[in-house]
Amino acid sequence: MTPNAAPPPTTNPGIGLMLLLIAMASIGPLSVNIIVPAVPGLAASLEADPGTVQLTISLFFGGLACAQLVLGTLSDRYGRRPVLIAGFIITVITSFAAAAATNITALVAARTTQALGASTGIVIGRAIIRDLYTRDRAASMLGWVTMSTVLLPMFGPLLGGVLDQWFGWRAIFIFVGCAGLLILIWAMLALPETRPAHAGGAMSSAQLWKEARTLLTNPVFLGFVLCCGMISGPYYAILGGVPHVVISQMGRTSTELGVWFLLSSFGYMLGNFFAGRFSVRFGVNAMVLWGLLIELVGAILGLVLILGLPEPGPIAIFAPAALIYIGNGVALPNAIAGAVSVRPQAAGTASGVAGFVQMGYGAVVSQVINYPLAGATSAMPLILAMLAQAIAGVVIFWLLVRRSSPAE
């Protein structure tokens, strides 16, 4: 795990490193998405109620959140490479442990621990990109990387539905474990250390605490971080609530749900394309605002469809979701780039805090959304939750972020 020599920030990192970053960042979203169609079947197989089975998703988000908070700081102190490799070792072990689980308690424990490792690709990948690029360029690169990263996870629900339907839910975790093992070997062979040389080796605990306090008292940083939560919030609401609405309320199959997820996820990929293409030209702040406004329009469209269609089907959810995902793809890479650029010397810590808020908030939303939906006969609670978060995102941006000046 000895760090390799880091390329200078002005050096093009090369297609090989970018492909590795894409693969590393994909394993976390894939691990979330791939299990979604199997949730109703898991409840029957393990003789558990749906709310308890939902913990395999919501606590996974919680694990992602807590791990990012710690991993970002560790990568600032010890370097990006050793922290990432250790995280992927955890991912592989816990994926196979989840496949071997014989009760819901063991599965939830394995999934929660799995998240601790799967988050390394997300948080360390963001820090590596900020190590190599300035703020607006980092936002652009995050957009391109995220667009590519979405490609595999967007097939996750469909793949999970097929694996569940043909081989059973255990095959899902075996697949994730094998994918994580391949990425681990690749990272051990090819990943360089990119932590800036000016970091001067491991940061002391006092330095890390000082950086964290400086970040947490900066209103612009807090604005970007809270925007990350509100930008992602509708996605987590969909992820947590849609299985109940589409499978339980509408009587559709898990494979059909996976197809709908796949189609709507092209919106996120398109949004990431816009972020990669236009972030350098228009800047971080403008792209965050535009993305938030697109999400707001998507949520309003969902409300119109639910109220206007006599018998709303999956299209009433996933058509607005596609538009919301476009806004998410435009705004999120720029909000992350803005957050990690407030203090570039603490990019790992900033990335971890942003990820903690984003994923922690997602864990709460994905679990809580099931309670109003449990007694509902339509998707209205889900639509209202998405609308409220879209409005909150615009308000937070206007109050905390809009007057911030660009940073290198």
C-alpha positions in Angstrom: 0.0 0.0 0.0 3.0 2.3 -0.3 1.8 5.4 -2.2 3.2 5.8 -5.8 4.5 9.1 -7.0 1.8 11.6 -7.7 1.4 13.3 -11.0 1.6 17.1 -10.8 -1.8 18.9 -10.8 -1.1 20.2 -14.3 -0.6 16.8 -15.8 -3.4 15.0 -17.7 -4.2 12.0 -15.5 -4.8 9.8 -18.5 -7.6 7.7 -19.7 -6.5 4.7 -17.6 -6.8 6.6 -14.3 -10.2 8.1 -15.3 -11.6 4.7 -16.2 -10.4 3.4 -12.8 -12.1 6.4 -11.0 -15.3 5.6 -12.9 -15.1 1.9 -11.8 -14.4 2.8 -8.2 -17.2 5.3 -8.0 -19.7 2.9 -9.6 -19.6 0.2 -7.0 -21.4 2.3 -4.3 -24.4 3.4 -6.5 -24.5 -0.1 -8.0 -24.7 -1.7 -4.6 -27.7 0.5 -3.8 -29.6 0.2 -7.0 -29.2 -3.5 -7.7 -31.1 -4.7 -4.7 -34.2 -2.4 -5.1 -36.3 -4.8 -7.2 -35.5 -7.7 -4.8 -36.9 -5.9 -1.7 -40.4 -7.5 -1.8 -39.0 -10.9 -2.5 -36.5 -10.5 0.3 -39.3 -9.9 2.8 -40.9 -13.2 1.8 -37.7 -15.2 1.6 -36.4 -14.1 5.1 -39.9 -13.9 6.6 -39.4 -10.2 7.5 -41.8 -7.3 7.3 -41.2 -4.8 4.4 -40.1 -2.0 6.8 -37.3 -4.1 8.2 -36.2 -5.2 4.8 -36.1 -1.5 3.7 -33.3 -1.1 6.3 -31.0 -2.9 3.8 -31.3 0.2 1.7 -31.7 3.0 4.3 -29.0 1.8 6.6 -26.8 1.3 3.5 -27.2 5.0 2.9 -26.4 5.6 6.6 -23.2 3.6 6.3 -22.2 5.4 3.2 -22.8 8.7 5.0 -20.8 7.9 8.1 -18.0 6.3 6.2 -17.5 9.2 4.0 -17.2 11.6 6.9 -14.3 9.4 8.3 -12.7 8.4 5.0 -12.3 11.9 3.7 -10.4 12.9 6.7 -8.3 9.7 6.7 -7.4 10.3 3.0 -6.2 13.9 3.9 -4.0 12.4 6.6 -2.7 9.2 5.2 -3.2 9.5 1.4 -5.9 8.5 -1.1 -4.5 5.2 -2.2 -4.2 3.2 1.1 -7.6 4.3 2.3 -9.3 3.3 -0.9 -7.6 -0.1 -1.1 -8.6 -0.9 2.5 -12.2 0.2 1.8 -12.5 -2.1 -1.2 -11.2 -5.1 0.8 -14.2 -4.4 3.2 -16.6 -4.2 0.3 -15.6 -7.6 -1.1 -15.7 -9.4 2.2 -19.1 -8.0 3.2 -20.7 -8.6 -0.2 -20.1 -12.3 0.1 -21.2 -12.2 3.7 -24.5 -10.7 2.6 -24.9 -13.5 0.1 -24.5 -16.0 2.9 -27.0 -14.4 5.3 -29.7 -16.6 6.6 -31.8 -14.0 8.4 -32.7 -10.4 8.0 -30.5 -9.3 10.9 -27.4 -10.8 9.4 -28.3 -9.3 6.0 -28.8 -5.8 7.4 -25.5 -6.0 9.3 -23.6 -7.2 6.2 -25.2 -4.5 4.1 -24.4 -1.7 6.5 -20.8 -2.8 6.8 -20.6 -3.2 3.0 -21.5 0.5 2.7 -18.4 1.4 4.8 -16.2 0.1 2.0 -18.3 0.9 -1.0 -18.2 4.6 -0.1 -14.4 4.8 -0.6 -14.8 5.0 -4.4 -17.1 7.9 -4.1 -15.4 10.1 -1.6 -11.8 9.3 -2.6 -12.6 9.7 -6.3 -14.0 13.2 -5.7 -10.9 14.2 -3.7 -8.6 12.8 -6.4 -10.3 14.8 -9.1 -10.0 18.0 -7.0 -6.3 17.1 -6.4 -5.8 17.3 -10.2 -8.1 20.2 -11.3 -9.2 23.7 -10.4 -12.8 24.3 -9.3 -14.8 24.8 -12.5 -12.6 22.2 -14.3 -13.2 19.8 -11.4 -16.9 20.3 -11.8 -16.6 19.5 -15.5 -14.6 16.4 -14.8 -17.0 15.3 -12.1 -19.8 15.6 -14.6 -18.0 13.5 -17.2 -16.9 10.9 -14.6 -20.4 10.8 -13.0 -22.0 10.4 -16.5 -19.9 7.4 -17.1 -20.3 6.2 -13.6 -24.1 6.2 -14.0 -24.0 3.8 -17.0 -23.4 0.7 -14.9 -25.6 1.6 -11.9 -28.4 2.7 -14.1 -28.6 -1.0 -15.3 -28.5 -2.0 -11.6 -32.3 -2.3 -11.0 -32.8 -4.2 -14.3 -29.8 -6.5 -13.6 -31.0 -7.0 -10.0 -34.5 -7.8 -11.1 -33.2 -10.4 -13.6 -30.8 -12.0 -11.1 -33.5 -12.1 -8.4 -36.1 -13.6 -10.8 -33.8 -16.2 -12.3 -31.3 -17.1 -9.6 -32.6 -15.6 -6.3 -31.5 -12.6 -4.3 -28.2 -14.1 -3.2 -26.9 -13.9 -6.7 -27.1 -10.1 -6.5 -24.5 -9.9 -3.7 -22.2 -12.5 -5.3 -22.2 -10.3 -8.4 -21.3 -7.2 -6.4 -18.6 -9.1 -4.5 -17.0 -10.3 -7.8 -17.2 -6.8 -9.3 -15.6 -5.3 -6.2 -12.8 -7.8 -6.2 -11.9 -7.0 -9.8 -11.8 -3.2 -9.0 -9.6 -3.9 -5.9 -7.0 -5.8 -8.0 -7.1 -3.0 -10.6 -6.6 -0.3 -8.0 -3.7 -2.1 -6.3 -1.9 -2.3 -9.7 -2.7 1.1 -11.2 -3.8 3.7 -8.6 -1.2 6.4 -7.9 -1.2 8.7 -4.8 -2.5 12.1 -5.8 -2.7 13.9 -2.5 -1.0 17.3 -3.1 2.7 17.5 -2.2 2.1 20.7 -0.3 0.1 18.6 2.2 3.6 17.8 3.6 2.8 14.3 4.6 0.2 13.2 7.2 -1.8 16.0 8.6 -1.9 16.1 12.4 -5.1 15.7 14.3 -5.0 19.4 15.3 -4.6 20.4 11.7 -7.5 18.2 10.6 -9.8 19.6 13.4 -8.8 23.2 12.4 -9.7 22.5 8.8 -13.0 20.9 9.7 -14.0 23.8 12.0 -13.1 26.3 9.2 -15.2 24.4 6.7 -18.2 24.0 9.0 -18.3 27.7 9.9 -18.1 28.8 6.3 -21.7 29.7 5.0 -20.8 29.0 1.4 -19.5 25.6 2.2 -22.6 24.9 4.3 -24.8 26.1 1.4 -23.1 23.8 -1.1 -23.3 20.9 1.3 -27.0 21.4 2.0 -27.7 21.9 -1.7 -26.1 18.4 -2.2 -28.7 17.0 0.2 -31.7 18.7 -1.4 -30.5 18.0 -5.0 -30.2 14.2 -4.1 -33.3 14.1 -1.9 -35.9 13.4 -4.6 -33.7 10.6 -5.9 -33.6 8.9 -2.5 -37.3 9.4 -2.1 -37.9 7.6 -5.4 -35.5 4.8 -4.5 -37.1 4.2 -1.1 -40.8 4.7 -2.1 -41.1 3.4 -5.7 -40.9 -0.3 -5.0 -43.9 0.0 -2.8 -45.8 2.1 -5.3 -45.0 0.2 -8.5 -44.9 -3.4 -7.2 -47.3 -3.3 -4.2 -49.8 -0.6 -5.3 -49.7 -1.1 -9.1 -49.0 -4.8 -9.2 -46.1 -4.6 -11.6 -43.1 -7.1 -11.6 -39.6 -6.4 -10.2 -38.2 -6.7 -13.8 -40.6 -4.1 -15.1 -39.6 -1.8 -12.2 -36.0 -2.3 -13.3 -36.8 -1.3 -16.8 -38.6 1.9 -15.7 -35.5 2.8 -13.5 -33.3 2.2 -16.5 -35.3 4.5 -18.8 -35.5 7.3 -16.3 -31.9 7.1 -15.4 -30.9 8.3 -18.8 -32.0 11.7 -17.5 -29.3 11.7 -14.9 -26.8 10.7 -17.6 -27.9 13.6 -19.8 -27.6 16.0 -16.9 -24.1 14.8 -16.2 -23.3 15.4 -19.9 -24.6 19.0 -19.5 -22.4 19.4 -16.4 -19.3 18.1 -18.2 -20.0 20.3 -21.3 -21.0 23.6 -19.7 -19.6 23.9 -16.2 -16.3 25.5 -17.3 -18.2 28.0 -19.5 -20.9 29.1 -17.1 -19.4 28.3 -13.7 -20.4 26.3 -10.6 -23.0 28.6 -9.2 -25.0 29.0 -12.4 -25.1 25.2 -13.0 -26.2 24.5 -9.5 -29.1 26.9 -9.8 -30.2 25.6 -13.2 -30.1 22.1 -12.0 -32.3 23.0 -8.9 -34.8 24.7 -11.1 -35.0 21.7 -13.5 -35.7 19.5 -10.5 -38.5 21.9 -9.3 -40.1 21.8 -12.7 -39.9 17.9 -12.7 -41.6 17.8 -9.2 -44.4 20.1 -10.4 -44.9 17.9 -13.4 -45.3 14.9 -11.1 -48.0 16.7 -9.2 -49.8 17.6 -12.4 -49.7 14.0 -13.6 -50.9 12.4 -10.4 -53.8 14.9 -10.1 -54.7 14.9 -13.8 -54.5 11.3 -14.9 -57.5 9.1 -14.1 -55.4 6.0 -13.4 -51.7 7.0 -13.0 -49.3 4.2 -13.9 -45.5 4.1 -13.6 -45.2 6.8 -16.3 -46.7 9.3 -13.8 -43.7 8.8 -11.5 -40.9 8.0 -13.9 -41.5 10.8 -16.5 -41.1 13.5 -13.8 -38.2 11.4 -12.3 -36.4 11.6 -15.7 -36.6 15.4 -15.5 -35.6 15.5 -11.9 -32.6 13.2 -12.7 -31.5 15.7 -15.4 -31.5 18.5 -12.8 -29.7 16.2 -10.4 -27.0 15.4 -13.0 -26.5 19.1 -13.8 -26.4 20.4 -10.2 -24.8 17.7 -8.1 -21.2 17.6 -9.7 -21.1 21.4 -9.4 -22.3 21.5 -5.8 -19.7 18.9 -4.9 -17.0 20.8 -6.8 -18.0 24.0 -5.0 -17.9 22.3 -1.6 -14.5 20.7 -2.1 -13.1 24.0 -3.5 -13.8 26.2 -0.5 -10.5 24.9 1.1 -8.6 22.8 -1.5 -6.0 21.7 1.0 -8.7 19.8 2.8 -10.5 18.4 -0.2 -10.8 15.0 1.3 -12.4 16.3 4.5 -14.8 18.5 2.5 -15.7 15.7 0.2 -16.4 13.5 3.2 -18.6 16.1 4.9 -20.5 16.7 1.6 -21.0 12.9 1.2 -22.0 12.5 4.8 -24.8 15.0 4.5 -25.9 13.8 1.1 -26.0 10.1 2.0 -27.1 10.6 5.6 -30.0 12.7 4.4 -30.7 10.1 1.8 -30.8 7.3 4.4 -33.5 9.2 6.4 -35.6 10.1 3.3 -35.5 6.6 1.8 -36.7 5.1 5.1 -39.2 7.8 6.2 -40.9 7.9 2.8 -42.3 4.4 3.4 -44.5 5.5 6.3 -46.8 7.8 4.5 -46.9 5.5 1.5 -47.8 2.5 3.7 -51.4 3.6 4.1 -51.7 5.5 0.8 -53.6 4.4 -2.3 -51.6 6.6 -4.7 -48.1 8.0 -5.2 -49.1 11.5 -3.9 -46.9 11.3 -0.7 -43.9 10.6 -2.8 -44.6 13.4 -5.2 -45.1 15.9 -2.4 -41.9 14.8 -0.7 -40.0 15.5 -4.0 -41.6 18.9 -4.4 -40.8 20.0 -0.9 -37.1 19.1 -1.3 -36.9 20.8 -4.7 -38.3 24.1 -3.2 -35.9 23.8 -0.2 -32.9 23.4 -2.5 -33.7 26.6 -4.4 -34.2 28.5 -1.1 -30.9 27.3 0.4 -29.0 28.2 -2.8 -30.5 31.7 -2.8 -29.7 32.4 0.8 -26.2 30.8 1.1 -24.6 30.2 -2.2 -25.6 32.6 -4.9 -23.3 35.5 -3.9 -20.2 33.3 -3.4 -17.2 34.1 -5.6 -15.4 31.4 -7.6 -12.4 29.8 -6.0 -9.5 28.0 -7.7 
